[in-house]
Amino acid sequence: MAASHDQLGLIMQLRRRGLHDTHVLRAMELVPRELFVDKAFVDCAYSDTALPIDCGQTISQPYVVAFMTEKLAVEKHHKVLEIGTGSGYQAAILSHLCRRVYTIERYRELQKAAEKRLQKLRITNVTTIIGDGWLGWPPQAPFERIIVTAAAPEPPAALLEQLADGGRMIIPLGETRETQALVQIDKDDGQIEHTELLPVRFVPLVRGRVKRR
């Protein structure tokens, strides 16, 4: 699928903002964001802004998606865990960069809709489940990379445990939306190192799962 004029315009904008990883930018060219936004916001699909989706959640600003993905430093052989499937957009981006993506969503409506979008795009290396993101996905651990798309007051202990040695996690941390920062967590010989990256505003990472249809 060829990238649209609006899509290419967004890629150029991301380059101007300092994002230069060609693999990440190519992945964003390959994923049509208009399939992942609400129909009412299709005209805004390639604006560099976050947009509302169902269940009171959001699809992140493209710059933030690209920035987080670039900082994650994904390699082809990696197994990646995503916490917060949302619309499925971030998982679709990651699918072009790594061997396998496992993604957890607490809202069944969002998980089912994301699954349909990924199937429509014939993306076969992403597995989604309904679950509690705080608990991660123990049967598939360890993960070389973990990306969290909702903010927690502190890194969930289960995710730190499931992060492979030599692995990296990108997660928004903060008690409130006004105090959140995107943080890079590197694990080396069991030691954890935090690097603060930039201020952000994400929906909260809520414990538990929502039992709906």
Secondary structure, 3 states (H helix, E strand, C coil): CCCCHHHHHHHHHHHHCCCCCHHHHHHHHHCCHHHHCCHHHHHHCCCCCCEECHHHCEECCHHHHHHHHHHHCCCCCCEEEEECCCCCHHHHHHHCCCCEEEEEECCHHHHHHHHHHHHHCCCCCEEEEECCHHHCCHHHCCEEEEEECCEECCCCHHHHHHEEEEEEEEEEECCCCCCCEEEEEEEECCEEEEEEEEECCCCECCCCCCCCC
